[in-house]
C-alpha cells in the first residue's frame, strides 16, 4: 500500500475553492448591478477606471521579467502538484528505541520488524503471501500490510488474528500502540487443496 497526496489535494482544492467562490461572488455583484451602485457611491461618475499609466508600469524591462518569473513559479507549483500525485512508499528511517542518549541508544531497522510481521502473517490460515511496510517514528509508528489469501480463507477471522496477535506483538516490541494501521487483502483465484471451492478474485480494504 502506498501513500497518496490526499492532504495536499484537500489544501489546494480548498484554496482554489475560495478563489472560485470569490470570483463567483464578484460576478454576481456585477450581474446584479450592486457593484456598479457601490462603485458609483464611492467614485464620482465620469472618473477614469485606472488613474495609473499602464504603459509606464509595464513598459520597463523589469516588468516583463516579473511577469515571466510569476509564470515560471506558477508552472513550477503546478508541476510539483502533479508530481505529488505519484503514489510513494515513504518507508520509515531507523527507529530510535531509547529516548535518553545518556542511557544508550538502540537503533532498529524497520525492515527487520516488517519482515517479522510478514513471517507471522504468512503462518495464518489461508494466507498465500504478504508484505508489510512501517512508516512514522518509533513513538508514532504506522503499519500498512498487503495480504494475499486463497479463496477458502475466512477474512473476518484473519483480520481478527492480525489485530489481536500480529499488531499486538508489534506494539509490544515497539512499546507503543500503532498510530495508524492499513490492511489490504487480495483474494487469489488459486483453489484450495481440498473440499468444494469457488473461483473468485477481488480486493478487500480494511
C-alpha positions as CSV (number, residue, x, y, z in Angstrom):
1,X,0.0,0.0,0.0
2,X,1.3,3.4,-0.9
3,X,0.7,6.9,0.3
4,X,-1.2,9.4,-1.8
5,X,-1.3,13.2,-1.7
6,X,-4.7,13.4,-0.1
7,X,-3.9,16.1,2.4
8,X,-2.1,18.2,-0.2
9,X,-5.0,17.9,-2.6
10,X,-7.5,18.9,0.1
11,X,-5.4,22.0,0.9
12,X,-5.0,23.2,-2.7
13,X,-8.7,22.4,-3.5
14,X,-9.7,24.5,-0.5
15,X,-7.6,27.4,-1.7
16,X,-8.9,27.1,-5.3
17,X,-12.4,26.8,-4.0
18,X,-12.1,30.0,-2.0
19,X,-10.8,31.8,-5.1
20,X,-13.5,30.5,-7.3
21,X,-16.1,31.4,-4.7
22,X,-14.7,34.9,-4.5
23,X,-14.8,35.1,-8.3
24,X,-18.4,33.9,-8.3
25,X,-19.5,36.5,-5.8
26,X,-17.8,39.2,-7.9
27,X,-19.7,38.0,-11.0
28,X,-23.0,38.1,-9.1
29,X,-22.3,41.6,-7.9
30,X,-21.5,42.8,-11.4
31,X,-24.6,41.0,-12.9
32,X,-27.0,42.4,-10.3
33,X,-25.6,45.9,-10.6
34,X,-24.7,46.0,-7.0
35,X,-21.0,46.6,-7.7
36,X,-21.9,49.4,-10.0
37,X,-24.0,51.0,-7.3
38,X,-21.3,50.7,-4.7
39,X,-18.6,52.0,-7.1
40,X,-20.8,54.9,-8.1
41,X,-21.3,55.8,-4.5
42,X,-17.5,55.8,-3.8
43,X,-16.1,57.1,-7.1
44,X,-17.8,60.0,-8.9
45,X,-19.4,59.3,-12.2
46,X,-17.1,60.0,-15.2
47,X,-13.9,59.3,-13.2
48,X,-11.3,57.1,-15.1
49,X,-11.2,53.5,-14.1
50,X,-7.4,53.4,-13.9
51,X,-5.6,56.5,-12.7
52,X,-2.2,54.9,-13.3
53,X,-0.4,55.0,-16.7
54,X,-0.3,51.3,-17.6
55,X,2.3,51.9,-20.2
56,X,4.6,53.4,-17.6
57,X,4.1,50.4,-15.3
58,X,4.6,47.6,-17.8
59,X,6.9,49.4,-20.1
60,X,10.2,48.8,-18.3
61,X,12.1,45.6,-18.9
62,X,11.9,44.5,-15.2
63,X,8.1,44.4,-15.5
64,X,8.4,41.7,-18.2
65,X,10.9,39.8,-16.0
66,X,8.5,39.9,-13.1
67,X,5.6,38.6,-15.2
68,X,7.9,35.9,-16.6
69,X,9.1,34.9,-13.1
70,X,5.5,34.7,-11.9
71,X,4.6,32.5,-14.8
72,X,7.6,30.2,-14.1
73,X,6.7,30.0,-10.4
74,X,3.1,29.1,-11.2
75,X,4.2,26.5,-13.7
76,X,6.7,25.0,-11.1
77,X,3.9,24.8,-8.5
78,X,1.6,23.1,-11.0
79,X,4.4,20.6,-11.9
80,X,5.1,20.0,-8.2
81,X,1.4,19.3,-7.6
82,X,1.3,16.8,-10.5
83,X,4.4,15.0,-9.2
84,X,3.0,14.9,-5.7
85,X,0.1,12.7,-7.1
86,X,2.6,9.8,-7.8
87,X,2.0,7.2,-5.1
88,X,5.0,6.7,-2.8
89,X,6.0,4.3,-0.1
90,X,7.8,6.7,2.2
91,X,9.4,3.9,4.4
92,X,10.5,4.9,7.9
93,X,14.1,5.6,8.8
94,X,15.8,3.7,11.6
95,X,13.8,3.6,14.8
96,X,15.5,5.1,17.9
97,X,14.1,2.9,20.7
98,X,15.7,4.8,23.6
99,X,14.9,8.5,24.1
100,X,17.7,9.3,26.5
101,X,21.1,9.0,24.8
102,X,22.8,9.0,28.2
103,X,21.5,5.6,28.9
104,X,22.5,4.2,25.5
105,X,20.9,4.3,22.1
106,X,19.2,1.3,20.3
107,X,18.6,1.7,16.6
108,X,16.3,-0.8,14.8
109,X,15.8,-1.0,11.0
110,X,12.0,-1.0,10.3
111,X,12.5,-3.6,7.6
112,X,13.5,-6.1,10.2
113,X,10.3,-5.6,12.0
114,X,8.4,-5.7,8.8
115,X,9.9,-9.0,7.9
116,X,8.9,-10.4,11.2
117,X,5.3,-9.2,10.7
118,X,5.3,-10.8,7.2
119,X,6.6,-14.1,8.6
120,X,3.9,-14.1,11.3
121,X,1.1,-13.2,8.9
122,X,2.2,-15.9,6.5
123,X,1.7,-18.6,9.1
124,X,-2.0,-17.7,9.5
125,X,-4.6,-20.0,7.9
126,X,-5.4,-19.2,4.3
127,X,-2.6,-16.7,3.7
128,X,-0.7,-17.2,0.4
129,X,1.7,-14.3,0.9
130,X,2.1,-10.9,2.5
131,X,4.1,-7.7,2.5
132,X,4.4,-5.1,5.3
133,X,5.8,-1.6,5.5
134,X,6.5,0.6,8.5
135,X,6.3,4.4,8.4
136,X,6.4,7.1,11.0
137,X,8.7,7.1,14.1
138,X,9.3,4.7,17.0
139,X,6.9,6.7,19.1
140,X,4.2,7.1,16.4
141,X,4.6,4.0,14.1
142,X,2.3,3.3,11.2
143,X,1.9,-0.1,9.6
144,X,0.5,-1.0,6.2
145,X,0.1,-4.5,5.0
146,X,-0.9,-6.3,1.8
147,X,-2.1,-9.8,2.4
148,X,-2.9,-12.4,-0.3
149,X,-5.2,-15.2,0.7
150,X,-6.7,-18.2,-1.0
151,X,-10.4,-18.5,-1.9
152,X,-11.3,-20.6,1.2
153,X,-9.8,-18.3,3.8
154,X,-12.1,-16.7,6.5
155,X,-11.5,-13.0,6.0
156,X,-13.1,-11.9,9.3
157,X,-11.1,-14.5,11.3
158,X,-7.9,-13.4,9.5
159,X,-8.5,-9.7,10.3
160,X,-9.2,-10.7,13.9
161,X,-5.9,-12.7,14.2
162,X,-3.9,-9.9,12.6
163,X,-5.3,-7.3,15.0
164,X,-5.1,-9.3,18.2
165,X,-1.9,-11.2,17.5
166,X,0.3,-9.7,14.8
167,X,-0.3,-6.0,15.5
168,X,-0.4,-6.6,19.3
169,X,3.1,-8.3,19.1
170,X,4.5,-5.5,17.0
171,X,3.2,-2.9,19.5
172,X,4.7,-4.8,22.3
173,X,8.1,-4.9,20.5
174,X,8.0,-1.1,20.0
175,X,6.4,-0.5,23.4
176,X,3.8,1.8,21.8
177,X,0.5,1.3,20.0
178,X,0.2,1.7,16.3
179,X,-0.7,5.3,15.3
180,X,-2.3,4.0,12.1
181,X,-2.9,0.6,10.5
182,X,-3.9,-0.2,7.0
183,X,-4.6,-3.7,5.7
184,X,-5.3,-4.6,2.1
185,X,-6.5,-8.1,1.4
186,X,-6.3,-9.6,-2.0
187,X,-8.3,-12.8,-2.7
188,X,-6.4,-15.2,-5.0
189,X,-8.1,-17.3,-7.6
190,X,-6.0,-20.3,-6.6
191,X,-8.1,-23.3,-5.5
192,X,-7.8,-24.8,-2.0
193,X,-6.2,-28.2,-1.8
194,X,-9.4,-30.0,-0.8
195,X,-13.1,-29.5,-0.5
196,X,-15.6,-27.5,-2.6
197,X,-14.1,-24.3,-4.0
198,X,-15.5,-21.3,-5.7
199,X,-13.4,-19.3,-8.2
200,X,-13.2,-15.6,-7.0
201,X,-11.0,-12.7,-7.3
202,X,-11.1,-9.3,-5.6
203,X,-9.7,-6.9,-3.1
204,X,-10.9,-6.2,0.4
205,X,-9.7,-2.9,2.1
206,X,-9.8,-2.9,5.9
